Amino acid sequence: MDVKGINNGYVNPNLVNAYKNKKSVSTEVTEKSNKINDKLELSSAAKKLKGTEMDKAKLSEVKEKINSGFYNSEAVLNKVVDKIYKEIAG
């Protein structure tokens, strides 16, 4: 019986390099993953609203509604369900 190993003798070059450099494979992956940068872009309209009194007032109103349980009410939940249904149904 002739045993050739897994994958017909193919050895992943990244594993060989990691072994030679005395790094773990997970370190190799982590170092490559750190090169990806996320990006957030705000529209000019959003930039204009940032920090305005209207923005602060609206935020206070939403916080108050959350604390009072307004968004958990049957009426609000039914409106959300209706809008989702209309969007799905077309």
BELBEL-V865681 format. One record per residue. N is the residue number from 1. SS is DSSP state (a for helix, b for strand, c for the rest). OMEGA is omega in whole degrees, -180 to 180 (none if undefined). D_FIRST is the distance of its C-alpha to the first C-alpha in Angstrom with 1 decimal. Layout:
# BELBEL-V865681
n->N ss->SS omega->OMEGA d_first->D_FIRST
n->N ss->SS omega->OMEGA d_first->D_FIRST
This chain:
# BELBEL-V865681
n->1 ss->c omega->-178 d_first->0.0
n->2 ss->c omega->180 d_first->3.8
n->3 ss->c omega->-177 d_first->6.5
n->4 ss->c omega->180 d_first->9.8
n->5 ss->c omega->-178 d_first->12.2
n->6 ss->a omega->176 d_first->15.0
n->7 ss->a omega->178 d_first->17.0
n->8 ss->a omega->176 d_first->14.8
n->9 ss->a omega->180 d_first->15.9
n->10 ss->c omega->177 d_first->19.6
n->11 ss->c omega->-180 d_first->21.7
n->12 ss->c omega->-179 d_first->25.2
n->13 ss->a omega->178 d_first->27.8
n->14 ss->a omega->178 d_first->30.1
n->15 ss->a omega->179 d_first->27.8
n->16 ss->a omega->180 d_first->27.5
n->17 ss->a omega->179 d_first->31.3
n->18 ss->a omega->179 d_first->32.0
n->19 ss->a omega->-179 d_first->30.0
n->20 ss->a omega->-178 d_first->31.7
n->21 ss->c omega->179 d_first->35.1
n->22 ss->c omega->176 d_first->34.4
n->23 ss->c omega->176 d_first->35.2
n->24 ss->c omega->-180 d_first->33.5
n->25 ss->a omega->-179 d_first->32.3
n->26 ss->a omega->176 d_first->35.0
n->27 ss->a omega->178 d_first->37.6
n->28 ss->a omega->-178 d_first->36.5
n->29 ss->a omega->-179 d_first->36.9
n->30 ss->a omega->-180 d_first->40.2
n->31 ss->a omega->178 d_first->41.7
n->32 ss->a omega->-178 d_first->41.0
n->33 ss->a omega->-178 d_first->42.4
n->34 ss->c omega->-179 d_first->45.6
n->35 ss->c omega->-180 d_first->46.5
n->36 ss->c omega->-180 d_first->47.3
n->37 ss->c omega->174 d_first->51.0
n->38 ss->c omega->-178 d_first->52.6
n->39 ss->c omega->176 d_first->55.9
n->40 ss->c omega->179 d_first->58.9
n->41 ss->c omega->178 d_first->61.8
n->42 ss->c omega->177 d_first->65.1
n->43 ss->c omega->179 d_first->67.5
n->44 ss->a omega->178 d_first->70.9
n->45 ss->a omega->179 d_first->72.4
n->46 ss->a omega->179 d_first->70.2
n->47 ss->a omega->180 d_first->71.2
n->48 ss->a omega->-178 d_first->74.9
n->49 ss->a omega->-176 d_first->74.6
n->50 ss->c omega->175 d_first->72.8
n->51 ss->c omega->179 d_first->75.1
n->52 ss->c omega->178 d_first->78.1
n->53 ss->a omega->180 d_first->80.3
n->54 ss->a omega->180 d_first->79.1
n->55 ss->a omega->-179 d_first->75.5
n->56 ss->a omega->180 d_first->76.6
n->57 ss->a omega->180 d_first->78.7
n->58 ss->a omega->179 d_first->76.0
n->59 ss->a omega->178 d_first->73.5
n->60 ss->a omega->179 d_first->76.0
n->61 ss->a omega->-180 d_first->76.6
n->62 ss->a omega->178 d_first->72.9
n->63 ss->a omega->180 d_first->72.4
n->64 ss->a omega->179 d_first->75.4
n->65 ss->a omega->178 d_first->74.1
n->66 ss->a omega->-179 d_first->70.7
n->67 ss->a omega->-179 d_first->72.4
n->68 ss->a omega->-179 d_first->74.7
n->69 ss->c omega->-178 d_first->71.9
n->70 ss->a omega->-175 d_first->73.2
n->71 ss->a omega->176 d_first->69.8
n->72 ss->a omega->-178 d_first->68.7
n->73 ss->c omega->-180 d_first->71.7
n->74 ss->a omega->-178 d_first->71.4
n->75 ss->a omega->-179 d_first->73.3
n->76 ss->a omega->180 d_first->71.1
n->77 ss->a omega->178 d_first->67.9
n->78 ss->a omega->177 d_first->69.3
n->79 ss->a omega->180 d_first->70.1
n->80 ss->a omega->179 d_first->66.6
n->81 ss->a omega->179 d_first->65.1
n->82 ss->a omega->-180 d_first->67.6
n->83 ss->a omega->178 d_first->66.7
n->84 ss->a omega->180 d_first->63.0
n->85 ss->a omega->179 d_first->63.6
n->86 ss->a omega->179 d_first->65.8
n->87 ss->a omega->-179 d_first->63.3
n->88 ss->a omega->-176 d_first->60.5
n->89 ss->a omega->177 d_first->62.7
n->90 ss->c omega->none d_first->64.1
